[in-house]
Amino acid sequence: MIAELVSSALGLALYLNTLSADFCYDDSRAIKTNQDLLPETPWTHIFYNDFWGTLLTHSGSHKSYRPLCTLSFRLNHAVGGLNPWSYHLVNVLLHAAVTGVFTSFSKILLGDGYWTFMAGLMFASHPIHTEAVAGIVGRADVGASLFFLLSLLCYMKHCSTRGYSARTWGWFLGTGLCAGCSMLWKEQGVTVLAVSAVYDVFVFHRLKMKQILPAIYKRKNLSLFLSISLLTFWGTSLLGARLYWMGNKPPSFSNSDNPAADSDSLLARTLTFFYLPTKNLWLLLCPDTLSFDWSMDAVPLLKTVFDWRNLHTVAFYIGLLLLAYYGLKSPSVERECNGKFVTNGKQNANGHSCHSDVEYRNSEIKPSFASKVENGIKNHASQRTQLPSTENIVVLSLSLLIIPFVPATNLFFYVGFVIAERVLYIPSMGFCLLITVGARALYVKVQKRFLKSLIFYATATLIVFYGLKTAIRNGDWQNEEMLYRSGIKVNPAKAWGNLGNVLKSQSKISEAESAYRNALYYRSNMADMLYNLGLLLQENSRFAEALHYYKLAIGSRPTLASAYLNTGIILMNQGKTEEARRTFLKCSEIPDENLKDPHAHKSSVTSCLYNLGKLYHEQGHYEDALSVYKEAIQKMPRQFAPQSLYNMMGEAYMRLSKLPEAEHWYMESLRSKTDHIPAHLTYGKLLALTGRKSEAEKFFLKAIELDPTKGNCYMHYGQFLLEEARLIEAAEMAKKAAELDSTEFDVVFSAAHMLRQASLNEAAEKYYDLAARLRPNYPAALMNLGAILHLNGRLQKAEANYLRALQLKPDDVITQSNLRKLWNIMEKQGLKTSKT
């Protein structure tokens, strides 16, 4: 028990500093934007959606069905909201639990000695676990590992009680249930059933390859055959149900996720896929270089047989075959048991009986427990458990290392990654066992005390180095900036691009732009990076450059709806209404099939339709606007905030004098977001129009209360007061509005107009002058400034503004009439006019 507690404590201690870490990388999509975590979403949706909240049968779904992990996220969200501390705490506690269970599992194989302690400490400290533990989405791997081990332990108990106790089938039921739970945490969890079969055949029954077929036909081995058959049936059933539930279709991935899978060259695909397990093993053995992402060109394709990395591949598979041969070959006379040298089964170690393999060479298959007869009743013997041989542990270690990794090899289907460190969490159990049992075998083999000490301390040193690397790597996972900077040398395109997003969120605009451009230097066709750079440029009013990058993004990925959306908005603001209309329409017609994030796509399509409706609205085509708004409501995803859309529906009905319909949509807008200021203002106007003055005033005042710094609220309230002939109050509201939003033309212009109507001409002149400076080429601003100067007796300035307005709009009748009146006054006063 001490080994379990110490190993768990080390696993806990190494990751305590991650409790202060922020959400990183994939955490945002799996947690922050995942609607399945919200209390208003029915919890049953978790069982129909993938890990990222997309309907599992959708063509763009990742097909990663992990409902138990998502359910744990939802519980986290219910308790602590989006505070990352609680999410990290659960991950760390799960890792500590897995470490403790793994140490118990190792004790069954290695005995209650220091080698078990070594295995537990190695697993607790291995750096490859950092992504799974420090990255919150890695909880799927950690949770799957816990149930993986519990399932395996249940099956080991089933084997040891088979034929002696009726409870054996209870243990088998536990095996099946835990295997199912493991698969519902993460897909590879189902592979525990295959590992269990390996344990039964090669460890518990100690069969060698030549003995398997003859053993099946022996009647006394029917229990073995039945157990293996049931494991096969249950595994097939789980996989069949899993395939059916995801729509009987494999997921589709972009070529950047797994470039080898997208390669046209069969040779390149074959050589690369054979090499990748070698690279993964090296990460387990020497985790010096780790990265949050290994996609794109992080591992260049092997395109020719002359690539030197093929030597690594050959060495890897030769070593694997030699280990498999060692584990499955016929047994030798001499062997060791828990670090003690044994000949002919005479040695006993650590309280466990140990028999030499020679006893089993030609014998019948024997279980690990004997039975005896007492008073005519067959009982489970009190005989102590028998430790497996080194060869047995090697076979089981290889199965733990290889079988859970098989789904990631692209052997049966293509996966959406090149290398994923968190996928190695379960295989690392086999690796830690293999290293430990190898060190133990060498320790037994050598005779000199110095060499024994060297082997022991070398193993201990390896654990120390692993622990130090884990502590250092945890520092990289403290925040996204550190994480992405650490990945630049492995995957510069992805790392620079993500770093650009982080720097932008920190308002480091020039650094963010450099990061995006660095990302595009390494991979110029990344649509997301082209779009992000365009968005950065747009937000900094560099519209021409932004349009250029949006077009490049669309060229790289024609289904990128957000690029169409922002292109249309820029064109609309530039007055290119026809181009904007065509862009919005094209965006609205893009289907969401085979898209990685259909929810985000639908949100962009809805926004496109919303802006198209606004465009029609501004052009006075209110019926067309309503038609587009209705289409937007039909296509709107669950996570889309509809208050602005509903409010514009009300505005369109208001312009069409359909007041009951307008009131309905204003109320819908307020119902969807009770503090939506535009809906308070527009609904207040409708109430005033329908004679409900006191109610209207409450909504205007409520809007001001919600945001006292928003000049637009004071402007609308001022207009209401003006209509009520409360001129002094209206003038005060107008001044307040113009002071708060002195750079907003509409607010300043309206304020000047209200002050003029309140006969405060001097104040009106000040704000008309400001409005004209904000839009120096807007004829209405110049004409109104001329008019107020005219009224205030500043005749020559008035004439200059009238003339400038007529240059911009020569056929304006009102300006022409005002100018003629001005000239008459100037001539009577003997002032020189421009016509003379």
Secondary structure, DSSP 8 states (H G I E B T S, - for coil): -HHHHHHHHHHHHHTGGGGG----TTHIIIIIT-GGGSTTS-GGGGGTB-TTSSBTTSTT------HHHHHHHHHHHHHHTT-HHHHHHHHHHHHHHHHHHHHHHHHHHH-SSHHHHHHHHHHHH-GGGHHHHHSGGGHHHHHHHHHHHHHHHHHHHHHHHTTT-TTHHHHHHHHHHHHHHHHHH-GGGGGHHHHHHHIIIIIIS---GGGHHHHHTSGGGHHHHHHHHHHHHHHHHHHHHHHHHTTS------TTT-HHHH-S-HHHHHHHHHHHHHHHHHHHH-TTS--S---TTSS----STT-THHHHHHHHHHHHHHHHHHHHS---SEEEETTEEEETT---BTTBB---GGGGSSS----SS-EEEETTEEEE-----B---HHHHHHHHHHHHHGGGGGGTTSSS--S-S--GGGGTTHHHHHHHHHHHHHHHHHHH---HHHHHHHHHHHHHHHHHHHHHHHHHHHHTTSHHHHHHHTTTT-HHHHHHHHHHHHHHTT-HHHHHHHHHHHHHH-TT-HHHHHHHHHHHHHTT-HHHHHHHHHHHHHH-TT-HHHHHHHHHHHHHTT-HHHHHHHHHHHHT---TT-S-HHHHHHHHHHHHHHHHHHHHHTT-HHHHHHHHHHHHHH--TTS--HHHHHHHHHHHHHTT-HHHHHHHHHHHHHH-TT-HHHHHHHHHHHHHTT-HHHHHHHHHHHHHH-TT-HHHHHHHHHHHHHTT-HHHHHHHHHHHHHHTTT-HHHHHHHHHHHHHTT-HHHHHHHHHHHHHHSTT-HHHHHHHHHHHHHTT-HHHHHHHHHHHHHH-TT-HHHHHHHHHHHHHHHHTT---TT-
